[in-house]
Amino acid sequence: MLKNITLSAEKDLIQKAREKAFVEKKSVNDLFRGWLKNYVEQGRPKVDLNAFLKQYGHIGSGGKKFTREEMNER
């Protein structure tokens, strides 16, 4: 669900942003959503599951089946 917010900026800056967004066939809202997503995700570790499995997928239990209790031991 999208939620509206109000932002403030200089009039000429808003106009230039609209013009640039138009050239890029986007809206200022689209650009802001992209910026906001990138901002929130900064610093989060990005895990490439395929690369991880390629590197560590060969590791197994050696055929041993563990019980629930064994898996939860600390």
Chimera marker file (.cmm) of the C-alpha trace (Angstrom):
<marker_set name="trace">
<marker id="1" x="0.000" y="0.000" z="0.000" r="1" g="1" b="0" radius="0.5"/>
<marker id="2" x="1.378" y="3.386" z="-0.944" r="1" g="1" b="0" radius="0.5"/>
<marker id="3" x="1.203" y="6.228" z="1.548" r="1" g="1" b="0" radius="0.5"/>
<marker id="4" x="1.380" y="9.897" z="0.655" r="1" g="1" b="0" radius="0.5"/>
<marker id="5" x="3.931" y="12.170" z="2.307" r="1" g="1" b="0" radius="0.5"/>
<marker id="6" x="4.693" y="15.844" z="1.873" r="1" g="1" b="0" radius="0.5"/>
<marker id="7" x="8.201" y="17.080" z="1.152" r="1" g="1" b="0" radius="0.5"/>
<marker id="8" x="9.541" y="20.592" z="0.783" r="1" g="1" b="0" radius="0.5"/>
<marker id="9" x="12.153" y="21.842" z="-1.679" r="1" g="1" b="0" radius="0.5"/>
<marker id="10" x="12.994" y="24.963" z="-3.645" r="1" g="1" b="0" radius="0.5"/>
<marker id="11" x="10.595" y="25.615" z="-6.524" r="1" g="1" b="0" radius="0.5"/>
<marker id="12" x="13.305" y="25.674" z="-9.208" r="1" g="1" b="0" radius="0.5"/>
<marker id="13" x="14.819" y="22.440" z="-7.890" r="1" g="1" b="0" radius="0.5"/>
<marker id="14" x="11.455" y="20.698" z="-8.110" r="1" g="1" b="0" radius="0.5"/>
<marker id="15" x="10.974" y="21.956" z="-11.675" r="1" g="1" b="0" radius="0.5"/>
<marker id="16" x="14.437" y="20.725" z="-12.715" r="1" g="1" b="0" radius="0.5"/>
<marker id="17" x="13.743" y="17.339" z="-11.111" r="1" g="1" b="0" radius="0.5"/>
<marker id="18" x="10.456" y="17.067" z="-13.021" r="1" g="1" b="0" radius="0.5"/>
<marker id="19" x="12.161" y="17.945" z="-16.294" r="1" g="1" b="0" radius="0.5"/>
<marker id="20" x="14.949" y="15.416" z="-15.745" r="1" g="1" b="0" radius="0.5"/>
<marker id="21" x="12.461" y="12.724" z="-14.703" r="1" g="1" b="0" radius="0.5"/>
<marker id="22" x="10.427" y="13.435" z="-17.847" r="1" g="1" b="0" radius="0.5"/>
<marker id="23" x="13.501" y="12.892" z="-20.026" r="1" g="1" b="0" radius="0.5"/>
<marker id="24" x="14.100" y="9.585" z="-18.206" r="1" g="1" b="0" radius="0.5"/>
<marker id="25" x="10.422" y="8.655" z="-18.735" r="1" g="1" b="0" radius="0.5"/>
<marker id="26" x="9.854" y="8.513" z="-14.986" r="1" g="1" b="0" radius="0.5"/>
<marker id="27" x="8.095" y="10.602" z="-12.381" r="1" g="1" b="0" radius="0.5"/>
<marker id="28" x="9.629" y="12.359" z="-9.414" r="1" g="1" b="0" radius="0.5"/>
<marker id="29" x="7.593" y="9.946" z="-7.271" r="1" g="1" b="0" radius="0.5"/>
<marker id="30" x="9.217" y="6.958" z="-9.012" r="1" g="1" b="0" radius="0.5"/>
<marker id="31" x="12.663" y="8.430" z="-8.447" r="1" g="1" b="0" radius="0.5"/>
<marker id="32" x="11.916" y="9.185" z="-4.799" r="1" g="1" b="0" radius="0.5"/>
<marker id="33" x="10.629" y="5.647" z="-4.177" r="1" g="1" b="0" radius="0.5"/>
<marker id="34" x="13.832" y="4.269" z="-5.687" r="1" g="1" b="0" radius="0.5"/>
<marker id="35" x="15.949" y="6.590" z="-3.559" r="1" g="1" b="0" radius="0.5"/>
<marker id="36" x="14.002" y="5.682" z="-0.409" r="1" g="1" b="0" radius="0.5"/>
<marker id="37" x="14.389" y="1.956" z="-1.065" r="1" g="1" b="0" radius="0.5"/>
<marker id="38" x="18.147" y="2.327" z="-1.599" r="1" g="1" b="0" radius="0.5"/>
<marker id="39" x="18.443" y="4.467" z="1.529" r="1" g="1" b="0" radius="0.5"/>
<marker id="40" x="16.660" y="1.908" z="3.701" r="1" g="1" b="0" radius="0.5"/>
<marker id="41" x="18.668" y="-1.006" z="2.293" r="1" g="1" b="0" radius="0.5"/>
<marker id="42" x="22.063" y="0.673" z="2.736" r="1" g="1" b="0" radius="0.5"/>
<marker id="43" x="24.283" y="-1.299" z="5.042" r="1" g="1" b="0" radius="0.5"/>
<marker id="44" x="22.213" y="-4.445" z="4.787" r="1" g="1" b="0" radius="0.5"/>
<marker id="45" x="24.325" y="-7.411" z="3.820" r="1" g="1" b="0" radius="0.5"/>
<marker id="46" x="23.403" y="-8.692" z="0.410" r="1" g="1" b="0" radius="0.5"/>
<marker id="47" x="23.600" y="-12.458" z="0.206" r="1" g="1" b="0" radius="0.5"/>
<marker id="48" x="23.795" y="-14.121" z="-3.185" r="1" g="1" b="0" radius="0.5"/>
<marker id="49" x="22.233" y="-17.493" z="-2.409" r="1" g="1" b="0" radius="0.5"/>
<marker id="50" x="23.487" y="-19.089" z="-5.618" r="1" g="1" b="0" radius="0.5"/>
<marker id="51" x="27.071" y="-18.050" z="-4.910" r="1" g="1" b="0" radius="0.5"/>
<marker id="52" x="26.752" y="-19.250" z="-1.303" r="1" g="1" b="0" radius="0.5"/>
<marker id="53" x="25.445" y="-22.663" z="-2.366" r="1" g="1" b="0" radius="0.5"/>
<marker id="54" x="28.125" y="-22.958" z="-5.023" r="1" g="1" b="0" radius="0.5"/>
<marker id="55" x="30.793" y="-22.284" z="-2.417" r="1" g="1" b="0" radius="0.5"/>
<marker id="56" x="29.356" y="-24.308" z="0.486" r="1" g="1" b="0" radius="0.5"/>
<marker id="57" x="26.820" y="-26.655" z="-1.094" r="1" g="1" b="0" radius="0.5"/>
<marker id="58" x="29.216" y="-29.582" z="-0.982" r="1" g="1" b="0" radius="0.5"/>
<marker id="59" x="29.215" y="-29.580" z="2.835" r="1" g="1" b="0" radius="0.5"/>
<marker id="60" x="26.913" y="-32.174" z="4.258" r="1" g="1" b="0" radius="0.5"/>
<marker id="61" x="26.351" y="-34.282" z="7.331" r="1" g="1" b="0" radius="0.5"/>
<marker id="62" x="28.204" y="-37.266" z="5.939" r="1" g="1" b="0" radius="0.5"/>
<marker id="63" x="24.950" y="-39.179" z="5.651" r="1" g="1" b="0" radius="0.5"/>
<marker id="64" x="24.151" y="-39.009" z="9.360" r="1" g="1" b="0" radius="0.5"/>
<marker id="65" x="20.545" y="-38.166" z="10.181" r="1" g="1" b="0" radius="0.5"/>
<marker id="66" x="20.161" y="-35.938" z="13.212" r="1" g="1" b="0" radius="0.5"/>
<marker id="67" x="17.255" y="-36.061" z="15.627" r="1" g="1" b="0" radius="0.5"/>
<marker id="68" x="15.414" y="-32.898" z="16.554" r="1" g="1" b="0" radius="0.5"/>
<marker id="69" x="17.101" y="-32.937" z="19.963" r="1" g="1" b="0" radius="0.5"/>
<marker id="70" x="20.564" y="-33.258" z="18.401" r="1" g="1" b="0" radius="0.5"/>
<marker id="71" x="19.921" y="-30.374" z="16.027" r="1" g="1" b="0" radius="0.5"/>
<marker id="72" x="18.762" y="-28.161" z="18.888" r="1" g="1" b="0" radius="0.5"/>
<marker id="73" x="21.664" y="-28.941" z="21.247" r="1" g="1" b="0" radius="0.5"/>
<marker id="74" x="23.840" y="-26.015" z="22.161" r="1" g="1" b="0" radius="0.5"/>
<link id1="1" id2="2" r="1" g="1" b="0" radius="0.2"/>
<link id1="2" id2="3" r="1" g="1" b="0" radius="0.2"/>
<link id1="3" id2="4" r="1" g="1" b="0" radius="0.2"/>
<link id1="4" id2="5" r="1" g="1" b="0" radius="0.2"/>
<link id1="5" id2="6" r="1" g="1" b="0" radius="0.2"/>
<link id1="6" id2="7" r="1" g="1" b="0" radius="0.2"/>
<link id1="7" id2="8" r="1" g="1" b="0" radius="0.2"/>
<link id1="8" id2="9" r="1" g="1" b="0" radius="0.2"/>
<link id1="9" id2="10" r="1" g="1" b="0" radius="0.2"/>
<link id1="10" id2="11" r="1" g="1" b="0" radius="0.2"/>
<link id1="11" id2="12" r="1" g="1" b="0" radius="0.2"/>
<link id1="12" id2="13" r="1" g="1" b="0" radius="0.2"/>
<link id1="13" id2="14" r="1" g="1" b="0" radius="0.2"/>
<link id1="14" id2="15" r="1" g="1" b="0" radius="0.2"/>
<link id1="15" id2="16" r="1" g="1" b="0" radius="0.2"/>
<link id1="16" id2="17" r="1" g="1" b="0" radius="0.2"/>
<link id1="17" id2="18" r="1" g="1" b="0" radius="0.2"/>
<link id1="18" id2="19" r="1" g="1" b="0" radius="0.2"/>
<link id1="19" id2="20" r="1" g="1" b="0" radius="0.2"/>
<link id1="20" id2="21" r="1" g="1" b="0" radius="0.2"/>
<link id1="21" id2="22" r="1" g="1" b="0" radius="0.2"/>
<link id1="22" id2="23" r="1" g="1" b="0" radius="0.2"/>
<link id1="23" id2="24" r="1" g="1" b="0" radius="0.2"/>
<link id1="24" id2="25" r="1" g="1" b="0" radius="0.2"/>
<link id1="25" id2="26" r="1" g="1" b="0" radius="0.2"/>
<link id1="26" id2="27" r="1" g="1" b="0" radius="0.2"/>
<link id1="27" id2="28" r="1" g="1" b="0" radius="0.2"/>
<link id1="28" id2="29" r="1" g="1" b="0" radius="0.2"/>
<link id1="29" id2="30" r="1" g="1" b="0" radius="0.2"/>
<link id1="30" id2="31" r="1" g="1" b="0" radius="0.2"/>
<link id1="31" id2="32" r="1" g="1" b="0" radius="0.2"/>
<link id1="32" id2="33" r="1" g="1" b="0" radius="0.2"/>
<link id1="33" id2="34" r="1" g="1" b="0" radius="0.2"/>
<link id1="34" id2="35" r="1" g="1" b="0" radius="0.2"/>
<link id1="35" id2="36" r="1" g="1" b="0" radius="0.2"/>
<link id1="36" id2="37" r="1" g="1" b="0" radius="0.2"/>
<link id1="37" id2="38" r="1" g="1" b="0" radius="0.2"/>
<link id1="38" id2="39" r="1" g="1" b="0" radius="0.2"/>
<link id1="39" id2="40" r="1" g="1" b="0" radius="0.2"/>
<link id1="40" id2="41" r="1" g="1" b="0" radius="0.2"/>
<link id1="41" id2="42" r="1" g="1" b="0" radius="0.2"/>
<link id1="42" id2="43" r="1" g="1" b="0" radius="0.2"/>
<link id1="43" id2="44" r="1" g="1" b="0" radius="0.2"/>
<link id1="44" id2="45" r="1" g="1" b="0" radius="0.2"/>
<link id1="45" id2="46" r="1" g="1" b="0" radius="0.2"/>
<link id1="46" id2="47" r="1" g="1" b="0" radius="0.2"/>
<link id1="47" id2="48" r="1" g="1" b="0" radius="0.2"/>
<link id1="48" id2="49" r="1" g="1" b="0" radius="0.2"/>
<link id1="49" id2="50" r="1" g="1" b="0" radius="0.2"/>
<link id1="50" id2="51" r="1" g="1" b="0" radius="0.2"/>
<link id1="51" id2="52" r="1" g="1" b="0" radius="0.2"/>
<link id1="52" id2="53" r="1" g="1" b="0" radius="0.2"/>
<link id1="53" id2="54" r="1" g="1" b="0" radius="0.2"/>
<link id1="54" id2="55" r="1" g="1" b="0" radius="0.2"/>
<link id1="55" id2="56" r="1" g="1" b="0" radius="0.2"/>
<link id1="56" id2="57" r="1" g="1" b="0" radius="0.2"/>
<link id1="57" id2="58" r="1" g="1" b="0" radius="0.2"/>
<link id1="58" id2="59" r="1" g="1" b="0" radius="0.2"/>
<link id1="59" id2="60" r="1" g="1" b="0" radius="0.2"/>
<link id1="60" id2="61" r="1" g="1" b="0" radius="0.2"/>
<link id1="61" id2="62" r="1" g="1" b="0" radius="0.2"/>
<link id1="62" id2="63" r="1" g="1" b="0" radius="0.2"/>
<link id1="63" id2="64" r="1" g="1" b="0" radius="0.2"/>
<link id1="64" id2="65" r="1" g="1" b="0" radius="0.2"/>
<link id1="65" id2="66" r="1" g="1" b="0" radius="0.2"/>
<link id1="66" id2="67" r="1" g="1" b="0" radius="0.2"/>
<link id1="67" id2="68" r="1" g="1" b="0" radius="0.2"/>
<link id1="68" id2="69" r="1" g="1" b="0" radius="0.2"/>
<link id1="69" id2="70" r="1" g="1" b="0" radius="0.2"/>
<link id1="70" id2="71" r="1" g="1" b="0" radius="0.2"/>
<link id1="71" id2="72" r="1" g="1" b="0" radius="0.2"/>
<link id1="72" id2="73" r="1" g="1" b="0" radius="0.2"/>
<link id1="73" id2="74" r="1" g="1" b="0" radius="0.2"/>
</marker_set>
